[in-house]
């Protein structure tokens, strides 16, 4: 058993969506891993490609990709950044394709509660330590995650040649 506290990095909206219509929408794919590594100071072992689907029987070729970053920040907390990319890539390079990129993230803190002894210790520990001290650390982690996702969005928009819109506060 585990006592877990989960926060959405992009709360309240939950996801950033980038839509692209134009030449070579799949050009973003080879840059995903490197951007995640550079922006989140991650290593290759932290990045997972959950799904990769490419249909060569149709024109334009539909594709669907899921990638996530699983970065441990400290003993208890992990940041998950998820990317979902789907769209169509024409076989003719002169035709336009389309792509939708969704970026989301969670911050999860887990405290072990496998034994009765751990349960007896974790509950008061969470109330004292977590709420008084560690919550401020988690807020910094949330800010790092939000800034990283915003940099990721800016970088992907730059790769695709899209202009960045003003954010609503």
Phi, psi and omega in degrees: 000149181221137173267116186239141175240121183242133175234140176278123182297326184259023181302141004269349186287327173086329184208144171255130182242132175241123177250135183226132173234119181165195182289138172047064179294339182283355183298342181285333187303311183295347183260356184298305184300314181297318179296319177298318180295315184289312186290320184259010180051047183257169175249166181303329181291346180272352187250130184233135174260102185285319181218144173216110179238132180219122182256110181271357182277350182242158173228118005287155182285116175284147177221155179211124184225138172235127178229143173220151175256130180237089188250117175285128182262326174202194185301326186250336192248138178230141176254130177247121174246125183244137175236133174236124183235129177212154181165203180227141178240113180293148176288332176275117183294346179274350179267156179273146175242185178220154181207143173236130178241125177244130180241131177216168181201153177226151173242121184237126174249128183239133174242130182289137176221044184288328182246165178297324178298316178295320179298319181294329181272321187295318184301306177293326179300315181298315182293321181279297186290309186296310185286333181267324186241305190290336179299324177294323177295317178297323178297321175296319177298319177298319179295317177299317179296316179297314179297321178295317179295320177296321176296320178298315178299314180299317181295315180294321176297322178295317178301319183276351181078028179263146179276137179285130177275156175292140177277142174272131182282000000 
